[in-house]
Amino acid sequence: MPKVSIIVPVYNAEKALRKCVESILNQEYKDLELLLMDDGSKDSSPAIIDEYAEKDSRVRAVHKKNSGVSDTRNMALDMAAGTYIQFLDADDWITPDATKLLVRGMEDSGADMVIADFYRVVGEHLSQKGDIGTDKVLTRKDYADFMISSPADFYYGVIWNKFYKKEILDRYSIRMNVELSYCEDFIFNMEYVLHADRIAVVKSPIYYYVKTEGSLVAQNMNLSKILSMKANVLQYYDRFCRKVYDEKEYDLRKAEIAGFLLDFAKDGFVFPSSPNSKKLGTETVSVQYNPEGRDNIFSDNYYEDKLLEYYLKPVSIQNDLKPEDIRILLYMHISARPVTERMVVDYTRLPLVTVVTSLQKMKSRYILKSLRPARDDVHASLAERYITYYVLDDAKHIQEQLEKILKDYDELRYRGLSGEEIELLRKLEKRTVDNIKTFLRANE
């Protein structure tokens, strides 16, 4: 049985469907099934999903009469065989590490639900959307406290930036309300959170959301109709809050709860000229033209460095650190001992001013601690003559993330190789490094 079931309702989505499906099948995490649910499409979508089902055994193509997205999702939930449930809309796509990060967020924290940041895409531009500024595991009440400030925010309302346990969905019969055409995702999430004791946060954006015509948000609905629909949803929201908070806590938040009526849906719309906007494609790790073969001695290092950059990016985002900060922390993790500014410069090839600035910043954030020089004479070693830094226990979670990165890095590099081949390759790599070290040390 697959660990993850990914559900995609499909209705006349031929223009964007292939990009959506390819992003799922190309996930780093492979233990998944993909349920492509054709809801009576009249374009070429049925043929497209059949094509993928024939090519990949993980894909299940389901064709049904049109009954709406909620009923379609419910049918898929009943069919799903995975331990975890992930949703996508057919117009959108996900990052290659999306499912991996969701699974890790769930299993490393022992959580019952994971919520993640996403990208809002408008034409050729995008911006990152997130609301919870901590990566600590939240209780149900913690989550409600974050949500109460902006309950209509897409971050809380949608299902495609969240990760669910199938066992909880089935045990409590949590399904989409097919009678609703507004906020059905939000109500689904509230019902689920009532049974989720721990909620993990992934601050790295994993989902590309593209607003399309036809959604309620995209339609020019008049204020009275919106308020009428929201008034119906408010009773669900009020019931949710009464169950999460005790009577005194509820009374203190009553005004904020009622404010849901006037809180309009926010999906992280991005204007091309806004400071938070960036060109679509610049958020990914780009591999520029690089000559192949023996003519370019730096070829292998270049691609390995790009792979490392790809893996370090989510850690950088999740911990609000710059890429150079994470590179320094990775070096410190690998070296497993206190390091000096000069050692960091020598290993990372970063400019001294960058290294000093980074180390001081991480020291001020209590990630690192510094030690004054033990000796100041010319006969002292580098470690004795310079300020040394080491990682504090409070930042051990970053080292744990870096250890997972190193494991992912090796798994991808050695993919398709047998155990014997991997062992031989490592021995050969060590021999080449030893040859270089011997030569360099002899010529110091």
C-alpha positions as MATLAB code, in Angstrom:
seq = 'MPKVSIIVPVYNAEKALRKCVESILNQEYKDLELLLMDDGSKDSSPAIIDEYAEKDSRVRAVHKKNSGVSDTRNMALDMAAGTYIQFLDADDWITPDATKLLVRGMEDSGADMVIADFYRVVGEHLSQKGDIGTDKVLTRKDYADFMISSPADFYYGVIWNKFYKKEILDRYSIRMNVELSYCEDFIFNMEYVLHADRIAVVKSPIYYYVKTEGSLVAQNMNLSKILSMKANVLQYYDRFCRKVYDEKEYDLRKAEIAGFLLDFAKDGFVFPSSPNSKKLGTETVSVQYNPEGRDNIFSDNYYEDKLLEYYLKPVSIQNDLKPEDIRILLYMHISARPVTERMVVDYTRLPLVTVVTSLQKMKSRYILKSLRPARDDVHASLAERYITYYVLDDAKHIQEQLEKILKDYDELRYRGLSGEEIELLRKLEKRTVDNIKTFLRANE';
ca = [
       0.000    0.000    0.000;
       1.257    3.524   -0.798;
       2.148    5.856    2.049;
       0.538    8.900    0.372;
      -2.628    9.263   -1.700;
      -2.680   12.414   -3.837;
      -6.126   13.452   -5.051;
      -6.706   15.665   -8.097;
     -10.268   16.422   -9.263;
     -10.258   17.074  -13.006;
     -12.864   19.022  -14.959;
     -12.040   20.444  -18.405;
      -8.439   21.035  -17.334;
      -6.617   20.012  -20.520;
      -4.500   23.193  -20.698;
      -2.842   22.846  -17.285;
      -3.338   19.156  -16.455;
      -0.045   17.806  -17.759;
       2.017   20.274  -15.738;
       0.069   19.357  -12.609;
       0.453   15.603  -13.107;
       4.130   15.799  -14.079;
       4.889   17.757  -10.919;
       3.364   14.917   -8.875;
       4.987   12.022  -10.696;
       8.383   13.752  -10.520;
       8.282   14.089   -6.741;
      11.402   13.131   -4.815;
       9.075   11.096   -2.602;
       8.026    8.047   -4.626;
       5.791    6.013   -2.300;
       2.518    7.479   -3.518;
      -0.593    6.855   -5.546;
      -2.228    9.496   -7.716;
      -6.018    9.525   -8.031;
      -6.983   11.504  -11.135;
     -10.738   12.000  -10.814;
     -12.406   13.009  -14.092;
     -15.648   14.749  -13.151;
     -17.391   14.422  -16.525;
     -14.952   16.543  -18.533;
     -15.931   17.484  -22.089;
     -12.421   18.250  -23.358;
      -9.377   15.989  -23.758;
      -8.787   15.634  -19.989;
     -10.144   12.024  -19.857;
      -7.705   10.908  -22.543;
      -4.804   12.652  -20.795;
      -5.390   10.944  -17.459;
      -5.804    7.566  -19.198;
      -2.461    8.143  -20.885;
      -0.744    8.691  -17.532;
      -2.459    5.666  -15.994;
      -1.062    3.481  -18.768;
       2.478    4.828  -18.323;
       2.717    4.837  -14.515;
       1.284    2.136  -12.253;
       0.911    4.673   -9.421;
      -1.781    6.529  -11.363;
      -5.456    5.594  -11.064;
      -7.715    7.189  -13.671;
     -11.347    7.429  -12.571;
     -14.158    8.606  -14.848;
     -17.524    9.663  -13.412;
     -20.557   11.765  -14.212;
     -20.291   15.412  -13.297;
     -21.309   15.923   -9.664;
     -19.077   18.747   -8.480;
     -15.675   18.984   -6.870;
     -16.804   18.146   -3.322;
     -18.507   14.893   -4.284;
     -15.530   14.034   -6.504;
     -13.092   14.526   -3.637;
     -15.288   12.454   -1.328;
     -15.315    9.584   -3.800;
     -11.527    9.754   -4.033;
     -11.200    9.740   -0.226;
     -13.247    6.555   -0.080;
     -10.955    4.963   -2.672;
      -7.641    6.209   -1.263;
      -5.297    3.526    0.094;
      -2.610    5.810    1.546;
      -1.813    6.579    5.166;
      -1.752   10.287    4.320;
      -3.892   12.439    2.026;
      -2.682   15.293   -0.156;
      -4.873   17.410   -2.451;
      -4.112   19.362   -5.626;
      -6.255   21.343   -8.023;
      -5.706   20.479  -11.680;
      -4.721   24.048  -12.594;
      -1.843   24.117  -10.103;
       1.437   22.315   -9.505;
       3.842   21.517   -6.643;
       7.576   21.770   -5.968;
       9.637   18.560   -6.406;
      10.149   18.264   -2.631;
       6.538   19.012   -1.639;
       5.381   15.540   -0.612;
       8.738   14.753    1.025;
       8.487   17.873    3.207;
       4.870   17.120    4.138;
       5.661   13.527    5.130;
       8.648   14.653    7.175;
       6.626   17.401    8.802;
       4.039   14.838    9.858;
       6.340   12.042   10.982;
       9.200   13.979   12.564;
       6.818   15.928   14.795;
       4.202   13.254   15.452;
       1.608   15.689   14.106;
      -1.936   14.965   12.937;
      -1.907   17.682   10.251;
       0.682   19.718    8.371;
       0.144   23.196    6.935;
       2.592   24.732    4.446;
       3.354   28.010    2.690;
       2.534   28.384   -0.999;
       3.264   30.520   -4.050;
       0.559   32.730   -5.524;
       1.039   32.875   -9.307;
      -0.254   35.704  -11.494;
       0.859   35.440  -15.091;
       4.668   35.427  -15.053;
       4.980   36.636  -11.471;
       4.602   35.060   -8.048;
       4.898   35.798   -4.357;
       5.237   33.616   -1.286;
       2.200   33.270    0.963;
       2.395   32.168    4.579;
       0.845   33.212    7.853;
       2.321   31.228   10.740;
       5.767   32.566   11.568;
       6.947   29.697   13.712;
       8.038   26.174   12.901;
       7.177   24.782   16.328;
       4.456   22.169   16.570;
       1.121   23.799   17.400;
      -1.673   22.617   19.627;
      -5.255   22.929   18.401;
      -5.650   26.103   20.450;
      -2.369   27.546   19.111;
      -3.605   26.976   15.577;
      -6.981   28.576   16.318;
      -5.228   31.617   17.802;
      -3.265   32.113   14.587;
      -6.331   31.542   12.423;
      -8.654   33.846   14.369;
      -6.725   36.925   13.220;
      -7.510   36.136    9.565;
      -9.855   33.148    9.181;
     -10.771   33.971    5.580;
      -7.146   33.793    4.506;
      -6.578   31.089    1.873;
      -3.713   29.817    4.005;
      -6.251   28.411    6.488;
      -9.231   27.879    4.229;
      -7.920   25.760    1.355;
      -7.013   22.067    1.492;
      -4.168   21.985   -1.025;
      -1.515   23.381    1.346;
      -2.317   20.833    4.033;
      -1.579   17.184    4.759;
      -4.071   14.858    6.460;
      -4.179   11.444    8.095;
      -6.589    9.082    6.344;
      -7.301    7.321    9.644;
      -8.640   10.529   11.225;
     -10.729   11.358    8.153;
     -12.327    7.910    8.201;
     -12.723    7.504   11.962;
     -14.675   10.752   12.289;
     -16.378   10.582    8.856;
     -14.861   13.878    7.757;
     -15.848   14.616    4.187;
     -16.718   17.599    1.995;
     -20.213   19.031    2.396;
     -21.690   18.609   -1.091;
     -24.535   21.024   -0.290;
     -22.156   23.974   -0.028;
     -20.622   25.984   -2.852;
     -18.695   28.388   -0.632;
     -16.073   27.738    2.080;
     -16.569   23.973    1.906;
     -12.768   23.585    2.167;
     -12.685   25.830    5.253;
     -15.408   23.819    6.966;
     -13.626   20.568    6.081;
     -10.454   21.935    7.687;
     -12.262   23.080   10.833;
     -13.866   19.664   11.280;
     -10.477   18.022   10.865;
      -8.636   20.341   13.266;
     -11.167   19.476   15.980;
      -9.610   15.996   15.933;
      -5.972   17.059   15.407;
      -3.976   17.373   18.626;
      -0.729   18.485   16.981;
      -0.232   20.598   13.853;
       3.148   20.990   12.155;
       4.170   23.981   10.054;
       6.278   23.879    6.883;
       7.405   27.441    6.219;
       8.875   26.548    2.835;
       6.436   27.172   -0.081;
       5.537   23.879   -1.747;
       2.487   24.703   -3.887;
       1.919   26.947   -6.929;
      -1.615   28.326   -6.788;
      -3.007   29.882   -9.964;
      -6.294   31.732   -9.649;
      -8.634   30.781  -12.497;
     -11.885   32.202  -13.727;
     -14.956   30.552  -12.299;
     -13.943   30.502   -8.641;
     -16.052   32.517   -6.229;
     -13.059   34.668   -5.455;
     -12.616   35.493   -9.130;
     -16.259   36.404   -9.665;
     -17.572   39.921   -9.079;
     -20.128   38.934   -6.467;
     -22.110   41.653   -4.729;
     -21.504   42.342   -1.057;
     -24.941   41.200    0.138;
     -24.590   37.768   -1.490;
     -21.106   37.285   -0.044;
     -22.275   38.257    3.439;
     -25.287   35.952    3.137;
     -23.066   32.978    2.330;
     -20.560   33.916    5.025;
     -23.362   34.179    7.592;
     -24.183   30.522    6.889;
     -20.545   29.541    7.323;
     -20.186   31.620   10.496;
     -22.254   29.103   12.465;
     -19.677   26.412   11.640;
     -16.860   28.748   12.577;
     -18.567   29.739   15.822;
     -19.140   26.083   16.712;
     -15.495   25.337   16.009;
     -14.333   28.126   18.340;
     -16.725   27.052   21.121;
     -15.220   23.562   20.999;
     -11.617   24.767   20.959;
     -11.881   27.413   23.695;
     -13.408   27.301   27.140;
     -16.248   29.727   27.923;
     -14.004   32.495   29.249;
     -11.574   32.241   26.335;
     -14.453   32.229   23.868;
     -15.975   35.393   25.377;
     -12.640   37.193   25.064;
     -12.516   36.328   21.360;
     -16.179   36.801   20.496;
     -15.661   40.080   18.629;
     -12.812   38.606   16.564;
     -14.930   35.563   15.740;
     -17.812   37.733   14.526;
     -15.313   39.686   12.429;
     -15.210   36.693   10.049;
     -18.270   38.205    8.354;
     -16.263   41.210    7.160;
     -13.006   39.383    6.541;
     -12.822   38.904    2.791;
     -11.033   36.007    1.167;
      -7.327   36.719    0.746;
      -5.332   34.525   -1.602;
      -2.040   36.391   -1.581;
      -2.684   38.313   -4.817;
       0.577   39.670   -6.198;
       1.049   42.761   -8.302;
       3.963   42.477  -10.764;
       5.572   45.687   -9.462;
       5.177   44.944   -5.755;
       8.309   44.417   -3.582;
       7.192   40.865   -2.728;
       6.794   39.897   -6.372;
       9.374   37.928   -8.288;
       9.559   36.550  -11.793;
       8.220   33.001  -12.091;
      11.212   30.699  -12.322;
      13.594   32.808  -10.231;
      12.415   30.991   -7.083;
      13.914   27.706   -8.291;
      17.541   26.577   -8.472;
      18.617   27.295  -12.035;
      21.264   25.304  -13.919;
      22.793   27.556  -16.555;
      24.802   26.349  -19.552;
      27.897   24.542  -18.379;
      30.237   22.654  -20.744;
      30.282   18.917  -20.233;
      33.129   16.435  -20.267;
      36.880   16.502  -19.641;
      37.279   19.975  -21.168;
      35.633   21.435  -18.074;
      37.318   20.353  -14.858;
      34.655   22.117  -12.762;
      31.677   20.350  -14.383;
      30.964   17.794  -11.648;
      31.482   20.284   -8.839;
      29.126   22.718  -10.568;
      26.213   20.280  -10.692;
      26.860   18.926   -7.222;
      26.841   22.489   -5.926;
      23.542   23.172   -7.692;
      22.050   20.042   -6.145;
      23.218   21.157   -2.727;
      21.731   24.603   -3.348;
      18.404   22.953   -4.164;
      18.374   20.963   -0.915;
      19.533   23.880    1.237;
      16.846   26.277   -0.014;
      13.912   24.939    2.095;
      16.070   24.919    5.247;
      17.033   28.518    4.538;
      13.397   29.571    4.172;
      12.107   27.599    7.150;
      14.686   29.121    9.491;
      14.604   32.670    8.076;
      18.279   32.470    7.154;
      20.173   33.443    4.025;
      21.736   30.782    1.775;
      25.231   31.724    2.962;
      24.140   31.234    6.586;
      22.972   27.702    5.850;
      26.166   26.910    3.931;
      28.205   27.966    6.953;
      26.044   25.879    9.278;
      26.415   22.894    6.940;
      30.203   23.247    7.088;
      30.067   23.457   10.897;
      27.833   20.383   10.982;
      30.203   18.402    8.764;
      33.296   19.508   10.671;
      31.639   18.621   14.010;
      33.907   20.971   15.944;
      34.255   24.692   16.695;
      35.424   26.699   13.680;
      37.092   30.052   13.119;
      36.145   32.771   10.660;
      39.226   31.922    8.592;
      38.322   28.237    8.486;
      34.826   29.101    7.255;
      36.196   31.421    4.553;
      38.674   28.789    3.407;
      36.058   26.044    3.159;
      33.011   27.913    1.849;
      34.925   30.383   -0.384;
      32.614   33.112    0.848;
      34.070   36.626    1.269;
      35.391   37.382    4.749;
      32.925   40.232    5.259;
      30.041   37.888    4.379;
      31.278   35.232    6.796;
      31.808   37.682    9.658;
      28.387   39.268    9.123;
      26.693   35.867    8.962;
      28.407   34.516   12.071;
      27.578   37.629   14.063;
      23.949   37.535   12.948;
      23.555   33.877   13.901;
      25.231   34.621   17.218;
      22.687   37.379   17.910;
      19.890   34.919   17.131;
      21.345   32.392   19.601;
      22.137   29.872   16.879;
      25.865   30.135   17.518;
      28.107   30.992   20.445;
      31.633   32.380   20.185;
      34.760   31.777   22.237;
      37.578   34.274   22.601;
      41.092   33.274   21.429;
      42.823   30.859   23.762;
      46.289   32.125   22.735;
      47.453   35.172   20.845;
      51.080   34.344   20.039;
      52.495   33.397   16.665;
      53.090   29.779   17.727;
      49.383   29.186   18.421;
      47.241   27.194   16.012;
      44.477   28.843   13.986;
      41.854   27.615   16.435;
      43.844   29.153   19.298;
      44.481   32.499   17.613;
      41.011   33.295   16.267;
      37.517   33.600   17.659;
      35.845   30.212   17.354;
      32.141   29.466   16.943;
      30.008   26.462   17.743;
      26.312   25.620   17.378;
      24.130   26.014   20.459;
      21.857   23.223   21.659;
      18.797   25.404   20.923;
      19.716   25.233   17.225;
      20.148   21.459   17.084;
      16.944   21.216   15.015;
      18.776   22.951   12.163;
      21.563   20.385   12.354;
      18.959   17.629   12.215;
      17.551   19.204    9.050;
      21.046   19.396    7.559;
      21.661   15.736    8.354;
      18.513   14.843    6.404;
      19.775   16.993    3.524;
      23.048   15.088    3.400;
      21.104   11.830    3.302;
      18.870   13.107    0.463;
      21.943   14.391   -1.368;
      23.656   10.996   -1.273;
      20.478    9.094   -2.141;
      20.049   11.123   -5.319;
      23.744   10.964   -6.285;
      23.846    7.181   -5.865;
      20.393    6.452   -7.287;
      20.368    3.307   -9.408;
      23.691    2.028   -8.069;
      24.037   -1.234   -6.193;
      25.482   -1.390   -2.694;
      28.754   -2.738   -4.058;
      28.949    0.020   -6.671;
      28.302    2.694   -4.054;
      31.013    1.284   -1.773;
      33.504    1.120   -4.649;
      32.660    4.673   -5.747;
      33.143    5.991   -2.207;
      36.509    4.273   -1.933;
      37.599    5.732   -5.271;
      36.392    9.199   -4.262;
      38.342    8.908   -1.005;
      41.484    7.857   -2.865;
      41.298   10.856   -5.214;
      40.779   13.206   -2.253;
      43.700   11.598   -0.386;
      45.929   12.075   -3.448;
      45.049   15.758   -3.598;
      45.499   16.257    0.164;
      48.891   14.547    0.113;
      50.081   16.718   -2.757;
      48.825   19.985   -1.263;
      50.251   19.273    2.179;
      53.625   18.361    0.692;
      53.722   21.713   -1.042;
      52.574   23.919    1.839;
];
